Amino acid sequence: RIRHYKWEAKYEYRSPDCFKKLVITVNGRSPGPTILAQKGDTIVVELKNSLDTENVAIHWHGIRQIDTPWFDGTEGVTQCPILPGETFKYQFIVDRPGTYLYHAHYGMQREAGLYGSIRVALPDGESEPFAYDYDRSIILNDWYHSTAYEQASGLSSSNFSWVGEPQSLLIQGRGKFNCSSLTFASSDSNGVCIPSNPECSPYVLTVIPGKTYRLRVASLTGLSALSFQVEGHNMTVVEADGHYVEPFVVKSLFIYSGETYSVLIKADQNPSRNYWIQTNVVSRKPKTTPGLAIFNYYPNHPRRSPPTSPPVGPLWDDVAPRLAQSLSIKARQGHGRAPPATSDRVIVLLNTQNEVNGYRRWSVNNVSFDHPHTPYLIALKHNLTKEFDQTPPPDGYDFKNYDIYVKQNNSNATTSSGIYRLKFNTTVDVILQNANTMNVNDSETHPWHLHGHDFWVLGHGSGKFDISKDPKNYNLANPIEKNTVPVHRYGWTALRFVADNPGAWAFHCHIESHFYMGMGVVFEEGIERVGKLPTSIMGCGASKGLRLP
Ligand SMILES: O=C1O[C@H]([C@@H](O)CO)C(O)=C1O
């Protein structure tokens, strides 16, 4: 079946957390419309860029784009940006059931509000390996009052200015900023922040007592790692990034930017009242008040505040329960695909914060990523070797001498547009190695997202990865497949994937500012197998004058 969508991306004034600012909407909404499809469907999105003075591109997060690597929506990697006034047609197959996302993938544009859900159902006649009565989706986000341009300019200036902590947390596009904390006097009179604005009334999830809900929870935060809880209710985790999870029960779910989970929640509490849905920041010292929504037991009034105070989430600086959750996520019995038993290549990626020529950057193996203006896919396919650095970045770092626990001076970092070229159909292990930042006693959580693939998560550990020892403890029996995974503070995460999807694929930290500051790489595989590129993705850099056969 073909599912045809006509979308228009536009800047509009909105007050998602009561503070009025320009938001990118899709057909008037942020989050945008949900794509509802069935496995095997073809999705066609005709996207009109009505941003007037700004380019756009949309990434279909978690969709592998098999046979359509040019519609991955990653500006600079798989396509040229879509110019103002133009309409671009994305067309791809959703080949797997599950919970996915879409969002802008141009500069720091995702932060402006262009994002939404993709929900792919099983084919007719097939059913999930768990039972539920109703299916609901929510996206968690963090929200800044500064624009993506202000943030990007601050990050890329030699007089570095960090984006800081977000002003609020949004649950399905709704949050609450404390308007009275605004310092400029005219705020209320000119309508910049109005606490009673219905746009910032809390999201309400209405449930029928006794019924079980499949809640698809996703995070697209710009910065924050989150904990998510429904007051007084347990959650059974059953899906992660489109794969069935061996069920486990949590009181709070840790979720990192770019991840999706399905949890089952039974409305089995006292039905005469409502409950809080709460999300709060973990891993960074929170300066943002928790986000709240209402878990409304029908027929209580949906706006009736729960009689209790919102639940308190886990301690922000306690890494142990987050690592424990990461280790609990395994493929559901009888459902996972087994990974290859061995790999052909091991790439260790050291994650560091660096100073490069006076600019604050993030790097992997001391190389800070800087993508060119001719998209890699086009440059590779058409042999435009001058368009990016032909020297690949290193497969490792100085394992012996690098101390991941200390603040380094990192004077040796460079920027590069070089990419990893993978032999087609080989098995690749990637070890994400975390380290100290440029501040003493500081290491951050980074959620890494891979385009074009799912990977098996073979292990997580604390400290420095030891190649002679740690692979012996890999989970090869029932590893979960995901497309986004965190590397915890001072820890490591081991992944395995098969380079079997011809194209050029970004792999990057899903923290918007970190990717912008160079925390990413690109993998190429099987470029010779990529079919004729559509001309619609061209028109920038050296693809402008390209003479096509
Ligand atoms: O990239 C970052 O920069 C700041 C801080 O390290 C600047 O000193 C921070 O918290 C980040 O995540």
The ligand as a Tripos MOL2 file, in Angstrom:
@<TRIPOS>MOLECULE
LIG
   12    12     1     0     0
SMALL
NO_CHARGES

@<TRIPOS>ATOM
      1 O1         29.5090   20.4210   24.7260 O.2       1 LIG1
      2 C1         29.3770   20.8450   25.8580 C.2       1 LIG1
      3 O2         29.9680   21.9800   26.3260 O.3       1 LIG1
      4 C2         29.4920   22.1890   27.6480 C.3       1 LIG1
      5 C3         30.5780   22.3740   28.6020 C.3       1 LIG1
      6 O3         31.4180   21.2480   28.6180 O.3       1 LIG1
      7 C4         31.3850   23.5930   28.2340 C.3       1 LIG1
      8 O4         32.3610   23.8300   29.1760 O.3       1 LIG1
      9 C5         28.6890   21.0230   27.9560 C.2       1 LIG1
     10 O5         28.1390   20.8150   29.1090 O.3       1 LIG1
     11 C6         28.6100   20.2630   26.8680 C.2       1 LIG1
     12 O6         27.9070   19.1570   26.7670 O.3       1 LIG1
@<TRIPOS>BOND
     1     1     2 2
     2     2     3 1
     3     2    11 1
     4     3     4 1
     5     4     5 1
     6     4     9 1
     7     5     6 1
     8     5     7 1
     9     7     8 1
    10     9    10 1
    11     9    11 2
    12    11    12 1
@<TRIPOS>SUBSTRUCTURE
     1 LIG1         1 GROUP 0 **** ****
